[in-house]
Amino acid sequence: MSIPSAISRSAPIAIAPKPSRFANRSGGIQQDIFPGSFHHSGFDTPDSAGSPSAGFPAWPCEACQQRRLKCVMNDDDDACLACRARGTECSLVGSPPPRKRKLHGDYGESLSKRGSPGLDNGRSGRHHHSSLSSTAASSSFIEEMANFGGPTMLSRTLGLQHDRYSQYIGPTTDFEPSLINLSTFDPHDESLLSRGTLRKVSEHDTFLLLPDQNTIGYEHIVEDVDEIEKIVAPHGRKLIDLYFRIVHPALPIIQKSVFYEKYERSPREFSPPLLAAMYILAINWWDQDDTLSALPRPNVRDLERLVRTTLPDAMYRPKLSTVQAGLLLSQRPEGDQWAPTAQLIAIAQELGLHLDCTNWKIPLWEKGLRRRLAWGLYMQDKWGALVHGRPSHIFASQWAVPPLGINDFPDVEWEEDDVDAKQDIEKGRTLFMQMIQLSLILAEILETFYTLQAMQNVTNAGAQGTHLVLSLAKPIQLKLKEWYAALPASIRMDSTYQTPIANANPNRLSSIGYLHLGYFATEITLHRRIVRSLATTHPPPGSPHEPSNMTTSPSGSAASDNYVLHICRNAAKARLISAMDFVNRLTPSHLRAFWYFASKTNFALIGTFGSLLWATSPGREEAEWYRRRLGEYRWTLSVSSKPGEGKGLTEFAMGMLDISTGLLKKLPEKPSMSRSGSLAGLAGSASTRRLSLLSLGGTYGLGGGLGVIASGDSGSGMDIDVSGGSGMPSEMHSPRSQDGEGSEGSASGSVDEAMYGGEYATSAGRIR
């Protein structure tokens, strides 16, 4: 996604006044446009809308009056041009001029009769939900005025104007904020300068608007869109419907109602890379449409070729659609590259997405869209930093975006009898918001443990490195535990679809898998750092890094150090068991759904974590246990990689697992660990074990539950039994034996339940 040569934006640009007339592509409606005229801003009052002049009726029709639009007559027809363009009945045909009506009394009713832009080919079957809030109604009203009549009415938006793009003016640029405030702004909050047009959106935030026509590739936009449409023709509309049915609920970064309004007028109103990105993603679910599945697929390579040329051009005139296209393209299995993420963040900062737009003078729906896009980019940055092992580009000190609320999701329309659609919309909002919360915890883990400075601090701590890591890990583990405990029932893995419809679709897809997989990847990222520190301060026997003298803890007890090692490795093992069992429980409805871009690496991280525990095992028996479990995990991944069930998603994880296990074969043979061997120090008296935990002072307990597990309190049922012929604590045996059958009564379930709620504690049979 490299950009050829940069355009100098500091040189003065001659900005001519906007043309006085603009022709709409679809309906031929012409409207006067004057940058300084409030009368023509799309917010005309009913009184002004009916002023008699050539081409205007003595009084506007009812539809134009309600929408506060100019009512322009056609000499050859009794209906006004606006009603003709919309395909609606005009009240002027065969009727006397209607009386003046108040908008607020009838607008809600008119909305319910008007219908929603097509989730099907006919518009009459769509209705607004009866519980449409006043906020959503206001947002829809602004959407209507911002889009009716074509792209000229998008002029009140900031990030989606048809012919101009915006640049945020920061506090240290060559524009002095104090001097900006001396400018004279018109009713549109714009001030024309030789360099561009200033747009003031709040008391402290100003943007520079520049014309698209001066940017690279502008003259090819229309032909690029036409070529994209030609590739998918005649299935473009079905692919868009498929996108909004499968991808959009789980990743709501596009304004659905605005998109459909524009798409029905003409696809030429869209940014080419955004349109191509939506088609590319939707084609992944080609077989989910009964009509499309029997037809040959469009050439995806041709669409990708157009993206490679149109997206760099779009970056010269960045808009919200540019960020949308970049985020969608990153969701492809091969699209999660790190460099494009850095470019997207730079573009987002250019557009001011890192700022709080709550009080900006922009349409309400654009505020919600900006917040959703901003958090979508935040997630992309944090999960990209995890899977690529790179420093994050977004910092808390430069992030002012408020948390998402229900009013930031204004697409509230569905068929009144379509319970599935309603559930998908509500579940998608919850899923997206919970993923944001999880991403915030992940960001804290990356900042606390994986920055260069953080890793150096642990190194500098020497023998106390593990104690430092554990002290920092506890509060984060508690946050993870609380996050998981608070998950709404609708997005838990054991949730079921409750619908009264007898013929409900049994093959509905569910994207909740990517959230739960992200949770396990976050847990593993935390425990991975702990295990690494243990491997440094407590190397396995026979390791070349094993010190000649055992380093003791602050309590001075080597047994205490061994017990900390024992507790931490068991907690890590519990995480691995739970993560593997989660993957084992995935069904085709999960695997065929939309998965977030980081998912393929998150699947691989489970295997990587198992390989780490195998490599750091103190004895042969434990290493053999991990070898068997990783073999089972690979089998699960291979089954999940059947065609149509996440193919490519788990194949990457299998490849990485083969690489890591291949490297493990080069490990020196580990010693056999008998009961009288490695665990002798752990099999001491209960008072010794309690003393070791008192020396920890509760500082190092993971997830709150670990302190209970390790307390040795016989009444809790969580005693750690250090006996058993395997050389490992008996409660940490696999819940499945080697042949895959469950072993009831395994204490690993109780360990996991105490720490994490137990949803994944027990082994459910392979669901296939």
Secondary structure, DSSP 8 states (H G I E B T S, - for coil): ----S---SSS--------SEEE-TTT--EEE--TT-STTSS---HHHHT---TT--SS--HHHHHHT----B-TT-SSBHHHHHHT---TTTTS-------HHHHHHHHHHHH--S-SSS-STT----TT--HHHHHHHHHHHHHHTTSGGGGGG-SS--SSEEEEE--TTSSS-HHHHTTS---TTSEEE-SS-EEEE-SSS-EEEEEEGGGSTTGGGHHHHHHHHHHHHTT-HHHHHHHHHHHTTTTS--S-HHHHHHHHHH-GGGS-HHHHHHHHHHHHTTGGGSTTGGGS----HHHHHHHHHHHHHHHTTS--HHHHHHHHHHTTSTT---HHHHHHHHHHHHHTTTTS--TTSSS-HHHHHHHHHHHHHHHHHHHHHHHHHT---S--GGG-------GGG-------TT-HHHHHHHHHHHHHHHHHHHHHHHHHHHHHHHSSHHHHHHHHHHGGGHHHHHHHHHHHHHHHHHHHHHT--GGGSTT-------TT--TT----HHHHHHHHHHHHHHHHHHHHHHHHHHS--TT-TT--SS----TT--HHHHHHHHHHHHHHHHHHHHHHHHHHHT--HHHHTS---TTHHHHHHHHHHHHHHHHHT-SSHHHHHHHHHHHHHHHHHHHHHTSTTSSTTHHHHHHHHHHHHHHHHTTS-------TTTTTGGGSS-HHHHHHHHHHHTTTT-STTHHHHHTT--GGGT-------TTSS-GGGS-SB-TTS-B-TT-HHHHHHHHHHTTTTTS------
